[in-house]
C-alpha cells in the first residue's frame, strides 16, 4: 500500500512544518527530563543534551 505510506510521510512533513512555523506550540513537543529543554516528541535522543529520552 504505497498510498498509506505517502499519506504518513505527508502528514509527518506537515506536522514538522507546522511546528517550525508555530513557535511555542505544545503539539509535538515535550520536555527533556535531563536538561529541561523543549524537544521534539519525535526521536529518541534529546538534541540539546544528547541524552536518551523514551
Ligand atoms: Zn536534554
mmCIF file of the protein (N, C-alpha, C, O) and its ligand, coordinates in Angstrom:
data_MODEL
# 
_entry.id   MODEL 
# 
loop_
_entity.id 
_entity.type 
_entity.pdbx_number_of_molecules 
1 polymer     1 
2 non-polymer 1 
# 
_entity_poly.entity_id                      1 
_entity_poly.type                           'polypeptide(L)' 
_entity_poly.nstd_linkage                   no 
_entity_poly.nstd_monomer                   no 
_entity_poly.pdbx_seq_one_letter_code       
;(UNK)(UNK)(UNK)(UNK)(UNK)(UNK)(UNK)(UNK)(UNK)(UNK)(UNK)(UNK)(UNK)(UNK)(UNK)(UNK)
(UNK)(UNK)(UNK)(UNK)(UNK)(UNK)(UNK)(UNK)(UNK)(UNK)(UNK)(UNK)(UNK)(UNK)(UNK)(UNK)
(UNK)(UNK)(UNK)(UNK)(UNK)(UNK)(UNK)(UNK)(UNK)(UNK)(UNK)(UNK)(UNK)(UNK)(UNK)(UNK)
(UNK)(UNK)(UNK)(UNK)(UNK)(UNK)
;
_entity_poly.pdbx_seq_one_letter_code_can   XXXXXXXXXXXXXXXXXXXXXXXXXXXXXXXXXXXXXXXXXXXXXXXXXXXXXX 
_entity_poly.pdbx_strand_id                 A 
# 
loop_
_entity_poly_seq.entity_id 
_entity_poly_seq.num 
_entity_poly_seq.mon_id 
_entity_poly_seq.hetero 
1 1  UNK n 
1 2  UNK n 
1 3  UNK n 
1 4  UNK n 
1 5  UNK n 
1 6  UNK n 
1 7  UNK n 
1 8  UNK n 
1 9  UNK n 
1 10 UNK n 
1 11 UNK n 
1 12 UNK n 
1 13 UNK n 
1 14 UNK n 
1 15 UNK n 
1 16 UNK n 
1 17 UNK n 
1 18 UNK n 
1 19 UNK n 
1 20 UNK n 
1 21 UNK n 
1 22 UNK n 
1 23 UNK n 
1 24 UNK n 
1 25 UNK n 
1 26 UNK n 
1 27 UNK n 
1 28 UNK n 
1 29 UNK n 
1 30 UNK n 
1 31 UNK n 
1 32 UNK n 
1 33 UNK n 
1 34 UNK n 
1 35 UNK n 
1 36 UNK n 
1 37 UNK n 
1 38 UNK n 
1 39 UNK n 
1 40 UNK n 
1 41 UNK n 
1 42 UNK n 
1 43 UNK n 
1 44 UNK n 
1 45 UNK n 
1 46 UNK n 
1 47 UNK n 
1 48 UNK n 
1 49 UNK n 
1 50 UNK n 
1 51 UNK n 
1 52 UNK n 
1 53 UNK n 
1 54 UNK n 
# 
loop_
_struct_asym.id 
_struct_asym.entity_id 
A 1 
B 2 
# 
loop_
_chem_comp.id 
_chem_comp.type 
_chem_comp.mon_nstd_flag 
UNK 'L-peptide linking' . 
ZN  non-polymer         . 
# 
_pdbx_entity_nonpoly.entity_id   2 
_pdbx_entity_nonpoly.name        ? 
_pdbx_entity_nonpoly.comp_id     ZN 
# 
_pdbx_nonpoly_scheme.asym_id         B 
_pdbx_nonpoly_scheme.entity_id       2 
_pdbx_nonpoly_scheme.mon_id          ZN 
_pdbx_nonpoly_scheme.ndb_seq_num     1 
_pdbx_nonpoly_scheme.pdb_seq_num     101 
_pdbx_nonpoly_scheme.auth_seq_num    101 
_pdbx_nonpoly_scheme.pdb_mon_id      ZN 
_pdbx_nonpoly_scheme.auth_mon_id     ZN 
_pdbx_nonpoly_scheme.pdb_strand_id   A 
_pdbx_nonpoly_scheme.pdb_ins_code    . 
# 
loop_
_atom_site.group_PDB 
_atom_site.id 
_atom_site.type_symbol 
_atom_site.label_atom_id 
_atom_site.label_alt_id 
_atom_site.label_comp_id 
_atom_site.label_asym_id 
_atom_site.label_entity_id 
_atom_site.label_seq_id 
_atom_site.pdbx_PDB_ins_code 
_atom_site.Cartn_x 
_atom_site.Cartn_y 
_atom_site.Cartn_z 
_atom_site.occupancy 
_atom_site.B_iso_or_equiv 
_atom_site.pdbx_formal_charge 
_atom_site.auth_seq_id 
_atom_site.auth_comp_id 
_atom_site.auth_asym_id 
_atom_site.auth_atom_id 
_atom_site.pdbx_PDB_model_num 
ATOM   1   N  N  . UNK A 1 1  ? 0.845  -1.207 0.000  1.00 0.00 ? 1   UNK A N  1 
ATOM   2   C  CA . UNK A 1 1  ? 0.000  0.000  0.000  1.00 0.00 ? 1   UNK A CA 1 
ATOM   3   C  C  . UNK A 1 1  ? 0.871  1.245  0.000  1.00 0.00 ? 1   UNK A C  1 
ATOM   4   O  O  . UNK A 1 1  ? 1.183  1.781  1.064  1.00 0.00 ? 1   UNK A O  1 
ATOM   5   N  N  . UNK A 1 2  ? 1.256  1.698  -1.139 1.00 0.00 ? 2   UNK A N  1 
ATOM   6   C  CA . UNK A 1 2  ? 2.097  2.894  -1.200 1.00 0.00 ? 2   UNK A CA 1 
ATOM   7   C  C  . UNK A 1 2  ? 1.332  4.144  -0.773 1.00 0.00 ? 2   UNK A C  1 
ATOM   8   O  O  . UNK A 1 2  ? 1.909  5.078  -0.216 1.00 0.00 ? 2   UNK A O  1 
ATOM   9   N  N  . UNK A 1 3  ? 0.060  4.150  -1.034 1.00 0.00 ? 3   UNK A N  1 
ATOM   10  C  CA . UNK A 1 3  ? -0.723 5.360  -0.743 1.00 0.00 ? 3   UNK A CA 1 
ATOM   11  C  C  . UNK A 1 3  ? -0.683 5.681  0.744  1.00 0.00 ? 3   UNK A C  1 
ATOM   12  O  O  . UNK A 1 3  ? -0.562 6.842  1.134  1.00 0.00 ? 3   UNK A O  1 
ATOM   13  N  N  . UNK A 1 4  ? -0.785 4.656  1.560  1.00 0.00 ? 4   UNK A N  1 
ATOM   14  C  CA . UNK A 1 4  ? -0.770 4.880  3.006  1.00 0.00 ? 4   UNK A CA 1 
ATOM   15  C  C  . UNK A 1 4  ? 0.581  5.436  3.444  1.00 0.00 ? 4   UNK A C  1 
ATOM   16  O  O  . UNK A 1 4  ? 0.648  6.362  4.252  1.00 0.00 ? 4   UNK A O  1 
ATOM   17  N  N  . UNK A 1 5  ? 1.646  4.870  2.909  1.00 0.00 ? 5   UNK A N  1 
ATOM   18  C  CA . UNK A 1 5  ? 2.980  5.360  3.253  1.00 0.00 ? 5   UNK A CA 1 
ATOM   19  C  C  . UNK A 1 5  ? 3.128  6.814  2.846  1.00 0.00 ? 5   UNK A C  1 
ATOM   20  O  O  . UNK A 1 5  ? 3.674  7.631  3.588  1.00 0.00 ? 5   UNK A O  1 
ATOM   21  N  N  . UNK A 1 6  ? 2.634  7.122  1.656  1.00 0.00 ? 6   UNK A N  1 
ATOM   22  C  CA . UNK A 1 6  ? 2.725  8.505  1.172  1.00 0.00 ? 6   UNK A CA 1 
ATOM   23  C  C  . UNK A 1 6  ? 1.956  9.450  2.087  1.00 0.00 ? 6   UNK A C  1 
ATOM   24  O  O  . UNK A 1 6  ? 2.420  10.548 2.393  1.00 0.00 ? 6   UNK A O  1 
ATOM   25  N  N  . UNK A 1 7  ? 0.790  9.018  2.515  1.00 0.00 ? 7   UNK A N  1 
ATOM   26  C  CA . UNK A 1 7  ? -0.020 9.859  3.397  1.00 0.00 ? 7   UNK A CA 1 
ATOM   27  C  C  . UNK A 1 7  ? 0.687  10.079 4.731  1.00 0.00 ? 7   UNK A C  1 
ATOM   28  O  O  . UNK A 1 7  ? 0.672  11.183 5.275  1.00 0.00 ? 7   UNK A O  1 
ATOM   29  N  N  . UNK A 1 8  ? 1.297  9.038  5.245  1.00 0.00 ? 8   UNK A N  1 
ATOM   30  C  CA . UNK A 1 8  ? 2.006  9.163  6.521  1.00 0.00 ? 8   UNK A CA 1 
ATOM   31  C  C  . UNK A 1 8  ? 3.172  10.134 6.388  1.00 0.00 ? 8   UNK A C  1 
ATOM   32  O  O  . UNK A 1 8  ? 3.405  10.967 7.265  1.00 0.00 ? 8   UNK A O  1 
ATOM   33  N  N  . UNK A 1 9  ? 3.901  10.017 5.283  1.00 0.00 ? 9   UNK A N  1 
ATOM   34  C  CA . UNK A 1 9  ? 5.040  10.917 5.072  1.00 0.00 ? 9   UNK A CA 1 
ATOM   35  C  C  . UNK A 1 9  ? 4.564  12.353 4.953  1.00 0.00 ? 9   UNK A C  1 
ATOM   36  O  O  . UNK A 1 9  ? 5.156  13.263 5.535  1.00 0.00 ? 9   UNK A O  1 
ATOM   37  N  N  . UNK A 1 10 ? 3.497  12.554 4.201  1.00 0.00 ? 10  UNK A N  1 
ATOM   38  C  CA . UNK A 1 10 ? 2.967  13.905 4.034  1.00 0.00 ? 10  UNK A CA 1 
ATOM   39  C  C  . UNK A 1 10 ? 2.503  14.477 5.365  1.00 0.00 ? 10  UNK A C  1 
ATOM   40  O  O  . UNK A 1 10 ? 2.734  15.650 5.658  1.00 0.00 ? 10  UNK A O  1 
ATOM   41  N  N  . UNK A 1 11 ? 1.857  13.657 6.159  1.00 0.00 ? 11  UNK A N  1 
ATOM   42  C  CA . UNK A 1 11 ? 1.383  14.121 7.463  1.00 0.00 ? 11  UNK A CA 1 
ATOM   43  C  C  . UNK A 1 11 ? 2.560  14.492 8.356  1.00 0.00 ? 11  UNK A C  1 
ATOM   44  O  O  . UNK A 1 11 ? 2.501  15.487 9.079  1.00 0.00 ? 11  UNK A O  1 
ATOM   45  N  N  . UNK A 1 12 ? 3.623  13.705 8.311  1.00 0.00 ? 12  UNK A N  1 
ATOM   46  C  CA . UNK A 1 12 ? 4.798  13.991 9.126  1.00 0.00 ? 12  UNK A CA 1 
ATOM   47  C  C  . UNK A 1 12 ? 5.439  15.306 8.709  1.00 0.00 ? 12  UNK A C  1 
ATOM   48  O  O  . UNK A 1 12 ? 5.815  16.117 9.556  1.00 0.00 ? 12  UNK A O  1 
ATOM   49  N  N  . UNK A 1 13 ? 5.563  15.514 7.412  1.00 0.00 ? 13  UNK A N  1 
ATOM   50  C  CA . UNK A 1 13 ? 6.152  16.759 6.924  1.00 0.00 ? 13  UNK A CA 1 
ATOM   51  C  C  . UNK A 1 13 ? 5.281  17.941 7.309  1.00 0.00 ? 13  UNK A C  1 
ATOM   52  O  O  . UNK A 1 13 ? 5.782  18.998 7.692  1.00 0.00 ? 13  UNK A O  1 
ATOM   53  N  N  . UNK A 1 14 ? 3.997  17.758 7.204  1.00 0.00 ? 14  UNK A N  1 
ATOM   54  C  CA . UNK A 1 14 ? 3.077  18.833 7.554  1.00 0.00 ? 14  UNK A CA 1 
ATOM   55  C  C  . UNK A 1 14 ? 3.221  19.204 9.023  1.00 0.00 ? 14  UNK A C  1 
ATOM   56  O  O  . UNK A 1 14 ? 3.274  20.385 9.368  1.00 0.00 ? 14  UNK A O  1 
ATOM   57  N  N  . UNK A 1 15 ? 3.284  18.203 9.880  1.00 0.00 ? 15  UNK A N  1 
ATOM   58  C  CA . UNK A 1 15 ? 3.419  18.468 11.308 1.00 0.00 ? 15  UNK A CA 1 
ATOM   59  C  C  . UNK A 1 15 ? 4.753  19.136 11.605 1.00 0.00 ? 15  UNK A C  1 
ATOM   60  O  O  . UNK A 1 15 ? 4.826  20.033 12.444 1.00 0.00 ? 15  UNK A O  1 
ATOM   61  N  N  . UNK A 1 16 ? 5.810  18.704 10.922 1.00 0.00 ? 16  UNK A N  1 
ATOM   62  C  CA . UNK A 1 16 ? 7.121  19.301 11.140 1.00 0.00 ? 16  UNK A CA 1 
ATOM   63  C  C  . UNK A 1 16 ? 7.104  20.772 10.747 1.00 0.00 ? 16  UNK A C  1 
ATOM   64  O  O  . UNK A 1 16 ? 7.602  21.628 11.478 1.00 0.00 ? 16  UNK A O  1 
ATOM   65  N  N  . UNK A 1 17 ? 6.524  21.055 9.579  1.00 0.00 ? 17  UNK A N  1 
ATOM   66  C  CA . UNK A 1 17 ? 6.465  22.441 9.112  1.00 0.00 ? 17  UNK A CA 1 
ATOM   67  C  C  . UNK A 1 17 ? 5.636  23.280 10.067 1.00 0.00 ? 17  UNK A C  1 
ATOM   68  O  O  . UNK A 1 17 ? 5.966  24.434 10.340 1.00 0.00 ? 17  UNK A O  1 
ATOM   69  N  N  . UNK A 1 18 ? 4.570  22.702 10.569 1.00 0.00 ? 18  UNK A N  1 
ATOM   70  C  CA . UNK A 1 18 ? 3.710  23.431 11.493 1.00 0.00 ? 18  UNK A CA 1 
ATOM   71  C  C  . UNK A 1 18 ? 4.463  23.763 12.774 1.00 0.00 ? 18  UNK A C  1 
ATOM   72  O  O  . UNK A 1 18 ? 4.319  24.852 13.331 1.00 0.00 ? 18  UNK A O  1 
ATOM   73  N  N  . UNK A 1 19 ? 5.260  22.821 13.228 1.00 0.00 ? 19  UNK A N  1 
ATOM   74  C  CA . UNK A 1 19 ? 5.973  23.060 14.478 1.00 0.00 ? 19  UNK A CA 1 
ATOM   75  C  C  . UNK A 1 19 ? 7.039  24.137 14.273 1.00 0.00 ? 19  UNK A C  1 
ATOM   76  O  O  . UNK A 1 19 ? 7.284  24.951 15.164 1.00 0.00 ? 19  UNK A O  1 
ATOM   77  N  N  . UNK A 1 20 ? 7.670  24.137 13.103 1.00 0.00 ? 20  UNK A N  1 
ATOM   78  C  CA . UNK A 1 20 ? 8.699  25.147 12.857 1.00 0.00 ? 20  UNK A CA 1 
ATOM   79  C  C  . UNK A 1 20 ? 8.079  26.532 12.759 1.00 0.00 ? 20  UNK A C  1 
ATOM   80  O  O  . UNK A 1 20 ? 8.645  27.511 13.247 1.00 0.00 ? 20  UNK A O  1 
ATOM   81  N  N  . UNK A 1 21 ? 6.927  26.608 12.133 1.00 0.00 ? 21  UNK A N  1 
ATOM   82  C  CA . UNK A 1 21 ? 6.300  27.912 11.932 1.00 0.00 ? 21  UNK A CA 1 
ATOM   83  C  C  . UNK A 1 21 ? 5.669  28.417 13.218 1.00 0.00 ? 21  UNK A C  1 
ATOM   84  O  O  . UNK A 1 21 ? 5.822  29.583 13.581 1.00 0.00 ? 21  UNK A O  1 
ATOM   85  N  N  . UNK A 1 22 ? 4.965  27.539 13.897 1.00 0.00 ? 22  UNK A N  1 
ATOM   86  C  CA . UNK A 1 22 ? 4.278  27.966 15.116 1.00 0.00 ? 22  UNK A CA 1 
ATOM   87  C  C  . UNK A 1 22 ? 5.146  27.724 16.333 1.00 0.00 ? 22  UNK A C  1 
ATOM   88  O  O  . UNK A 1 22 ? 5.141  26.628 16.894 1.00 0.00 ? 22  UNK A O  1 
ATOM   89  N  N  . UNK A 1 23 ? 5.882  28.722 16.742 1.00 0.00 ? 23  UNK A N  1 
ATOM   90  C  CA . UNK A 1 23 ? 6.754  28.568 17.896 1.00 0.00 ? 23  UNK A CA 1 
ATOM   91  C  C  . UNK A 1 23 ? 5.925  28.512 19.171 1.00 0.00 ? 23  UNK A C  1 
ATOM   92  O  O  . UNK A 1 23 ? 4.950  29.247 19.326 1.00 0.00 ? 23  UNK A O  1 
ATOM   93  N  N  . UNK A 1 24 ? 6.321  27.644 20.065 1.00 0.00 ? 24  UNK A N  1 
ATOM   94  C  CA . UNK A 1 24 ? 5.626  27.545 21.330 1.00 0.00 ? 24  UNK A CA 1 
ATOM   95  C  C  . UNK A 1 24 ? 4.426  26.622 21.279 1.00 0.00 ? 24  UNK A C  1 
ATOM   96  O  O  . UNK A 1 24 ? 3.699  26.497 22.264 1.00 0.00 ? 24  UNK A O  1 
ATOM   97  N  N  . UNK A 1 25 ? 4.212  25.985 20.161 1.00 0.00 ? 25  UNK A N  1 
ATOM   98  C  CA . UNK A 1 25 ? 3.088  25.067 20.075 1.00 0.00 ? 25  UNK A CA 1 
ATOM   99  C  C  . UNK A 1 25 ? 3.378  23.828 20.907 1.00 0.00 ? 25  UNK A C  1 
ATOM   100 O  O  . UNK A 1 25 ? 4.459  23.245 20.820 1.00 0.00 ? 25  UNK A O  1 
ATOM   101 N  N  . UNK A 1 26 ? 2.416  23.441 21.702 1.00 0.00 ? 26  UNK A N  1 
ATOM   102 C  CA . UNK A 1 26 ? 2.631  22.291 22.567 1.00 0.00 ? 26  UNK A CA 1 
ATOM   103 C  C  . UNK A 1 26 ? 2.516  20.989 21.788 1.00 0.00 ? 26  UNK A C  1 
ATOM   104 O  O  . UNK A 1 26 ? 2.983  19.942 22.234 1.00 0.00 ? 26  UNK A O  1 
ATOM   105 N  N  . UNK A 1 27 ? 1.892  21.068 20.627 1.00 0.00 ? 27  UNK A N  1 
ATOM   106 C  CA . UNK A 1 27 ? 1.701  19.843 19.866 1.00 0.00 ? 27  UNK A CA 1 
ATOM   107 C  C  . UNK A 1 27 ? 3.032  19.356 19.307 1.00 0.00 ? 27  UNK A C  1 
ATOM   108 O  O  . UNK A 1 27 ? 3.728  20.101 18.618 1.00 0.00 ? 27  UNK A O  1 
ATOM   109 N  N  . UNK A 1 28 ? 3.380  18.127 19.596 1.00 0.00 ? 28  UNK A N  1 
ATOM   110 C  CA . UNK A 1 28 ? 4.574  17.534 19.036 1.00 0.00 ? 28  UNK A CA 1 
ATOM   111 C  C  . UNK A 1 28 ? 5.850  17.891 19.762 1.00 0.00 ? 28  UNK A C  1 
ATOM   112 O  O  . UNK A 1 28 ? 6.944  17.645 19.255 1.00 0.00 ? 28  UNK A O  1 
ATOM   113 N  N  . UNK A 1 29 ? 5.724  18.471 20.945 1.00 0.00 ? 29  UNK A N  1 
ATOM   114 C  CA . UNK A 1 29 ? 6.937  18.775 21.691 1.00 0.00 ? 29  UNK A CA 1 
ATOM   115 C  C  . UNK A 1 29 ? 6.769  18.332 23.134 1.00 0.00 ? 29  UNK A C  1 
ATOM   116 O  O  . UNK A 1 29 ? 5.654  18.205 23.639 1.00 0.00 ? 29  UNK A O  1 
ATOM   117 N  N  . UNK A 1 30 ? 7.868  18.106 23.767 1.00 0.00 ? 30  UNK A N  1 
ATOM   118 C  CA . UNK A 1 30 ? 7.834  17.700 25.170 1.00 0.00 ? 30  UNK A CA 1 
ATOM   119 C  C  . UNK A 1 30 ? 9.090  18.212 25.856 1.00 0.00 ? 30  UNK A C  1 
ATOM   120 O  O  . UNK A 1 30 ? 9.969  18.803 25.230 1.00 0.00 ? 30  UNK A O  1 
ATOM   121 N  N  . UNK A 1 31 ? 9.148  17.975 27.133 1.00 0.00 ? 31  UNK A N  1 
ATOM   122 C  CA . UNK A 1 31 ? 10.276 18.487 27.895 1.00 0.00 ? 31  UNK A CA 1 
ATOM   123 C  C  . UNK A 1 31 ? 11.266 17.370 28.168 1.00 0.00 ? 31  UNK A C  1 
ATOM   124 O  O  . UNK A 1 31 ? 10.898 16.265 28.565 1.00 0.00 ? 31  UNK A O  1 
ATOM   125 N  N  . UNK A 1 32 ? 12.521 17.688 27.945 1.00 0.00 ? 32  UNK A N  1 
ATOM   126 C  CA . UNK A 1 32 ? 13.562 16.709 28.218 1.00 0.00 ? 32  UNK A CA 1 
ATOM   127 C  C  . UNK A 1 32 ? 13.715 16.534 29.730 1.00 0.00 ? 32  UNK A C  1 
ATOM   128 O  O  . UNK A 1 32 ? 13.849 17.522 30.452 1.00 0.00 ? 32  UNK A O  1 
ATOM   129 N  N  . UNK A 1 33 ? 13.696 15.298 30.211 1.00 0.00 ? 33  UNK A N  1 
ATOM   130 C  CA . UNK A 1 33 ? 13.829 15.068 31.650 1.00 0.00 ? 33  UNK A CA 1 
ATOM   131 C  C  . UNK A 1 33 ? 15.241 15.305 32.164 1.00 0.00 ? 33  UNK A C  1 
ATOM   132 O  O  . UNK A 1 33 ? 15.455 15.358 33.375 1.00 0.00 ? 33  UNK A O  1 
ATOM   133 N  N  . UNK A 1 34 ? 16.209 15.448 31.260 1.00 0.00 ? 34  UNK A N  1 
ATOM   134 C  CA . UNK A 1 34 ? 17.606 15.600 31.669 1.00 0.00 ? 34  UNK A CA 1 
ATOM   135 C  C  . UNK A 1 34 ? 18.008 17.071 31.744 1.00 0.00 ? 34  UNK A C  1 
ATOM   136 O  O  . UNK A 1 34 ? 18.593 17.519 32.730 1.00 0.00 ? 34  UNK A O  1 
ATOM   137 N  N  . UNK A 1 35 ? 17.682 17.818 30.679 1.00 0.00 ? 35  UNK A N  1 
ATOM   138 C  CA . UNK A 1 35 ? 18.115 19.211 30.641 1.00 0.00 ? 35  UNK A CA 1 
ATOM   139 C  C  . UNK A 1 35 ? 16.949 20.192 30.750 1.00 0.00 ? 35  UNK A C  1 
ATOM   140 O  O  . UNK A 1 35 ? 17.154 21.390 30.946 1.00 0.00 ? 35  UNK A O  1 
ATOM   141 N  N  . UNK A 1 36 ? 15.714 19.673 30.621 1.00 0.00 ? 36  UNK A N  1 
ATOM   142 C  CA . UNK A 1 36 ? 14.562 20.525 30.826 1.00 0.00 ? 36  UNK A CA 1 
ATOM   143 C  C  . UNK A 1 36 ? 14.175 21.376 29.630 1.00 0.00 ? 36  UNK A C  1 
ATOM   144 O  O  . UNK A 1 36 ? 13.282 22.217 29.727 1.00 0.00 ? 36  UNK A O  1 
ATOM   145 N  N  . UNK A 1 37 ? 14.834 21.166 28.514 1.00 0.00 ? 37  UNK A N  1 
ATOM   146 C  CA . UNK A 1 37 ? 14.520 21.951 27.331 1.00 0.00 ? 37  UNK A CA 1 
ATOM   147 C  C  . UNK A 1 37 ? 13.360 21.316 26.574 1.00 0.00 ? 37  UNK A C  1 
ATOM   148 O  O  . UNK A 1 37 ? 13.106 20.115 26.675 1.00 0.00 ? 37  UNK A O  1 
ATOM   149 N  N  . UNK A 1 38 ? 12.666 22.155 25.817 1.00 0.00 ? 38  UNK A N  1 
ATOM   150 C  CA . UNK A 1 38 ? 11.604 21.650 24.958 1.00 0.00 ? 38  UNK A CA 1 
ATOM   151 C  C  . UNK A 1 38 ? 12.231 20.958 23.758 1.00 0.00 ? 38  UNK A C  1 
ATOM   152 O  O  . UNK A 1 38 ? 13.036 21.550 23.038 1.00 0.00 ? 38  UNK A O  1 
ATOM   153 N  N  . UNK A 1 39 ? 11.866 19.732 23.554 1.00 0.00 ? 39  UNK A N  1 
ATOM   154 C  CA . UNK A 1 39 ? 12.439 18.954 22.466 1.00 0.00 ? 39  UNK A CA 1 
ATOM   155 C  C  . UNK A 1 39 ? 11.311 18.342 21.647 1.00 0.00 ? 39  UNK A C  1 
ATOM   156 O  O  . UNK A 1 39 ? 10.191 18.205 22.139 1.00 0.00 ? 39  UNK A O  1 
ATOM   157 N  N  . UNK A 1 40 ? 11.596 17.972 20.404 1.00 0.00 ? 40  UNK A N  1 
ATOM   158 C  CA . UNK A 1 40 ? 10.568 17.339 19.573 1.00 0.00 ? 40  UNK A CA 1 
ATOM   159 C  C  . UNK A 1 40 ? 10.125 16.013 20.174 1.00 0.00 ? 40  UNK A C  1 
ATOM   160 O  O  . UNK A 1 40 ? 10.919 15.283 20.766 1.00 0.00 ? 40  UNK A O  1 
ATOM   161 N  N  . UNK A 1 41 ? 8.848  15.721 20.009 1.00 0.00 ? 41  UNK A N  1 
ATOM   162 C  CA . UNK A 1 41 ? 8.336  14.455 20.522 1.00 0.00 ? 41  UNK A CA 1 
ATOM   163 C  C  . UNK A 1 41 ? 8.863  13.282 19.709 1.00 0.00 ? 41  UNK A C  1 
ATOM   164 O  O  . UNK A 1 41 ? 8.930  12.153 20.195 1.00 0.00 ? 41  UNK A O  1 
ATOM   165 N  N  . UNK A 1 42 ? 9.234  13.563 18.471 1.00 0.00 ? 42  UNK A N  1 
ATOM   166 C  CA . UNK A 1 42 ? 9.776  12.505 17.637 1.00 0.00 ? 42  UNK A CA 1 
ATOM   167 C  C  . UNK A 1 42 ? 11.259 12.345 17.925 1.00 0.00 ? 42  UNK A C  1 
ATOM   168 O  O  . UNK A 1 42 ? 11.969 13.312 18.204 1.00 0.00 ? 42  UNK A O  1 
ATOM   169 N  N  . UNK A 1 43 ? 11.697 11.125 17.851 1.00 0.00 ? 43  UNK A N  1 
ATOM   170 C  CA . UNK A 1 43 ? 13.107 10.874 18.103 1.00 0.00 ? 43  UNK A CA 1 
ATOM   171 C  C  . UNK A 1 43 ? 13.325 10.367 19.509 1.00 0.00 ? 43  UNK A C  1 
ATOM   172 O  O  . UNK A 1 43 ? 12.521 10.615 20.408 1.00 0.00 ? 43  UNK A O  1 
ATOM   173 N  N  . UNK A 1 44 ? 14.405 9.662  19.687 1.00 0.00 ? 44  UNK A N  1 
ATOM   174 C  CA . UNK A 1 44 ? 14.661 9.019  20.962 1.00 0.00 ? 44  UNK A CA 1 
ATOM   175 C  C  . UNK A 1 44 ? 15.760 9.717  21.748 1.00 0.00 ? 44  UNK A C  1 
ATOM   176 O  O  . UNK A 1 44 ? 16.010 9.372  22.903 1.00 0.00 ? 44  UNK A O  1 
ATOM   177 N  N  . UNK A 1 45 ? 16.414 10.688 21.142 1.00 0.00 ? 45  UNK A N  1 
ATOM   178 C  CA . UNK A 1 45 ? 17.503 11.355 21.829 1.00 0.00 ? 45  UNK A CA 1 
ATOM   179 C  C  . UNK A 1 45 ? 17.258 12.857 21.868 1.00 0.00 ? 45  UNK A C  1 
ATOM   180 O  O  . UNK A 1 45 ? 16.746 13.440 20.912 1.00 0.00 ? 45  UNK A O  1 
ATOM   181 N  N  . UNK A 1 46 ? 17.624 13.465 22.963 1.00 0.00 ? 46  UNK A N  1 
ATOM   182 C  CA . UNK A 1 46 ? 17.465 14.906 23.095 1.00 0.00 ? 46  UNK A CA 1 
ATOM   183 C  C  . UNK A 1 46 ? 18.507 15.614 22.227 1.00 0.00 ? 46  UNK A C  1 
ATOM   184 O  O  . UNK A 1 46 ? 19.698 15.323 22.341 1.00 0.00 ? 46  UNK A O  1 
ATOM   185 N  N  . UNK A 1 47 ? 18.084 16.533 21.368 1.00 0.00 ? 47  UNK A N  1 
ATOM   186 C  CA . UNK A 1 47 ? 19.042 17.250 20.515 1.00 0.00 ? 47  UNK A CA 1 
ATOM   187 C  C  . UNK A 1 47 ? 19.854 18.275 21.298 1.00 0.00 ? 47  UNK A C  1 
ATOM   188 O  O  . UNK A 1 47 ? 20.856 18.777 20.789 1.00 0.00 ? 47  UNK A O  1 
ATOM   189 N  N  . UNK A 1 48 ? 19.453 18.592 22.503 1.00 0.00 ? 48  UNK A N  1 
ATOM   190 C  CA . UNK A 1 48 ? 20.161 19.589 23.303 1.00 0.00 ? 48  UNK A CA 1 
ATOM   191 C  C  . UNK A 1 48 ? 21.301 18.956 24.076 1.00 0.00 ? 48  UNK A C  1 
ATOM   192 O  O  . UNK A 1 48 ? 22.454 19.370 23.957 1.00 0.00 ? 48  UNK A O  1 
ATOM   193 N  N  . UNK A 1 49 ? 20.967 17.943 24.872 1.00 0.00 ? 49  UNK A N  1 
ATOM   194 C  CA . UNK A 1 49 ? 21.989 17.354 25.730 1.00 0.00 ? 49  UNK A CA 1 
ATOM   195 C  C  . UNK A 1 49 ? 22.429 15.973 25.243 1.00 0.00 ? 49  UNK A C  1 
ATOM   196 O  O  . UNK A 1 49 ? 23.426 15.435 25.726 1.00 0.00 ? 49  UNK A O  1 
ATOM   197 N  N  . UNK A 1 50 ? 21.697 15.402 24.295 1.00 0.00 ? 50  UNK A N  1 
ATOM   198 C  CA . UNK A 1 50 ? 22.114 14.125 23.728 1.00 0.00 ? 50  UNK A CA 1 
ATOM   199 C  C  . UNK A 1 50 ? 21.718 12.914 24.545 1.00 0.00 ? 50  UNK A C  1 
ATOM   200 O  O  . UNK A 1 50 ? 22.053 11.784 24.189 1.00 0.00 ? 50  UNK A O  1 
ATOM   201 N  N  . UNK A 1 51 ? 21.010 13.139 25.635 1.00 0.00 ? 51  UNK A N  1 
ATOM   202 C  CA . UNK A 1 51 ? 20.584 12.010 26.452 1.00 0.00 ? 51  UNK A CA 1 
ATOM   203 C  C  . UNK A 1 51 ? 19.410 11.311 25.794 1.00 0.00 ? 51  UNK A C  1 
ATOM   204 O  O  . UNK A 1 51 ? 18.667 11.907 25.014 1.00 0.00 ? 51  UNK A O  1 
ATOM   205 N  N  . UNK A 1 52 ? 19.257 10.055 26.119 1.00 0.00 ? 52  UNK A N  1 
ATOM   206 C  CA . UNK A 1 52 ? 18.153 9.302  25.553 1.00 0.00 ? 52  UNK A CA 1 
ATOM   207 C  C  . UNK A 1 52 ? 16.870 9.624  26.324 1.00 0.00 ? 52  UNK A C  1 
ATOM   208 O  O  . UNK A 1 52 ? 16.825 9.566  27.553 1.00 0.00 ? 52  UNK A O  1 
ATOM   209 N  N  . UNK A 1 53 ? 15.850 9.958  25.571 1.00 0.00 ? 53  UNK A N  1 
ATOM   210 C  CA . UNK A 1 53 ? 14.551 10.227 26.182 1.00 0.00 ? 53  UNK A CA 1 
ATOM   211 C  C  . UNK A 1 53 ? 13.534 9.257  25.596 1.00 0.00 ? 53  UNK A C  1 
ATOM   212 O  O  . UNK A 1 53 ? 13.289 9.259  24.390 1.00 0.00 ? 53  UNK A O  1 
ATOM   213 N  N  . UNK A 1 54 ? 12.958 8.451  26.430 1.00 0.00 ? 54  UNK A N  1 
ATOM   214 C  CA . UNK A 1 54 ? 11.997 7.460  25.955 1.00 0.00 ? 54  UNK A CA 1 
ATOM   215 C  C  . UNK A 1 54 ? 10.592 7.867  26.386 1.00 0.00 ? 54  UNK A C  1 
ATOM   216 O  O  . UNK A 1 54 ? 9.627  7.165  26.087 1.00 0.00 ? 54  UNK A O  1 
HETATM 217 ZN ZN . ZN  B 2 .  ? 18.033 17.128 27.095 1.00 0.00 ? 101 ZN  A ZN 1 
# 
